[in-house]
Amino acid sequence: MAIDKVREYFKQFGIEDRIMEFDVSSATVDLAAEAVGVEGARICKTMSFLKPEGQGAILVQMAGDGRINNRKFKDQFGFKAKMLKPEEVIEYTGHAIGGVCAFAIERDDVDVYCDESMRRFETVFPACGSSNSAIELTCDEIEKYSKASGWVDICKLPEDDA
């Protein structure tokens, strides 16, 4: 199981015991927020996008209330945002939809980024490879443990529409 792979990955940092497993699903932002007991915006969702011409994938970790701003995405990465298909998500990340995270990624052609939308919070809660798990991390920790290439600003937040 992918959660076991993430747990093993976290051992190198001594944080494997911080993984929370729930008796209920945390496969969506709303379900995860309910399971953890926080507002949905503090759930870190990991979105996966296909790079052009078979060059791999990009994972963007972002706040639960964020949506991809297509213009910002294209300006940042130089191509249109195209989400991975479910089978491609597993192929590139090793995690199924509902438990996708940027931890224990074994492919060299997958780039990980953190979105600025998460910096509004002291801690956020990404999944840990299963549809009933999470871990509480600071923004510095999520950047470090996901081996992110850096921070980007490609989200649209609900207040942007106001």
N, C-alpha and C positions, 0 to 999 in steps of 0.2 A: 504494500500500500504506500501511496505517496506520503502520507503523514509520517510513516516510519522513516522514509528517506529524509524528510525535513527534520525530524527529531535527531536522526544521526548527524545530519549537517550541523545542527545547532550545538551538538556536543563540543565541537571545536571552540565554541565561544562560551561554553558553560551555561547556556540558557535553555537547554532542552526541557528543564522542569517548569519553565514559564508557559509552555504550551497548555492551553485550555481545551478540553474536549467536552462537548455538550451531548446531552441525551436527546436534543432536538436539532433540527437542521439549522445551519448558518449559511446556507447556499446563496442567499440573496442579501443585499444590504439591509433590508427590513428585518429579515429573519436573524441575521447576525447581530444587529443592534438589539433586538429583543433578547437573544441568548446572552449577550455580553452585559446588557443593561445600560447602554449608552445611546445617545442620539445617532441616527444613521450617518450623519456627516463624518463621524469619527471612525467609521468602518473604512478601512483602506481596501479599495477594490483594485484589482490588477487587470488592466485592459491589455489585450494582445493584438498586435497589428503585423501584417505581412510587409516585409521590405520588398522593393521591386526586384524583378528578375531573379527570383530564387536566392536572394542574398541573406535570407534569414528572417528574423522577427524582432520586433521591439515590444517590450513590456513597459507599460506606464502605470506606476502605482499612484493612485489619486484618492482624494476624499470621496466618501460615499455619496455626497450630494452633487458631485461634479459630473459634467458631461463634456465630451471632447468638443472643442471648438475647431472645426475643420480648417478654417483659415489659419489659426495659430499653429495647428499641427503641420500644415503644409509649409508654413514659413519656417518652422523649427527644423523639420526633417527633410524638406525638399521634395516630398511626394504626397499624394493623396492618402488619407487614412483609409485602410482597408482591413477590416477585422479578420482574424483567423477563423476558419471554420472549426467546429467542435473537434473533429479528428486532428486538425492541424495544431490545435491548442495542446492536446496530449503529446503529439509528436515533438513540438518545440519546447514544452515546459515540463512534461512528465506528470502534469496535474490535470485532472478533469475539471470542466466548468463546474463552478460551485465551490471549488477548493483551490482555484488557481492562485498562486503566489509567486514571488520572484526569488524564492529560496531553493537551494539545491538544484539549480538549473545547470545541466551538464553540457550544454551545447555552446560552442564558441561563437556561433552566429546569432546569438540572442543578446541584444543590448537592453539593459534595464535603466529606467529613469524614474525619478520621483517628481511628482507634480507639486508646485507651490501651494496648491489648494490644501495640502495637509498641514502646512506650517501654521495654520490658524489654531492648531491644537497642540497641547503639551505631549499627548500620546495619541496613537491611533492603533487600530486593531486589524491587521491583515490575517487572512486565512493561513493555514499551515499544511496545505496539500489535501485536505479532506473537506467534505461539505458539513462538518460539524466541529470545526476547530478554529482557534484564533490565538494570537499572542499580542500582548500589549507592548508596544515599542515607542520610544521617542523618535522624533524625526531624524536625529543623528544616528540612532540605532538602525532604523529601517534603511537608511542610506548605506551604512556600513555592512549590515548583514545580507543585504540583497546585492552587494557589490555594484551599486548603481554607478552609472557613468556620470551622473550629476543631476541637477535640478532643472526642470523645464516649467514653462507657464503655458499650458495648452488647454486648460479647462475653462468651461463656462460654469459659473455658480448660479444658484437660484436668484441671488440678489442682483446679478448682472441683467436679468430680464425685467427687473422692477423699474 
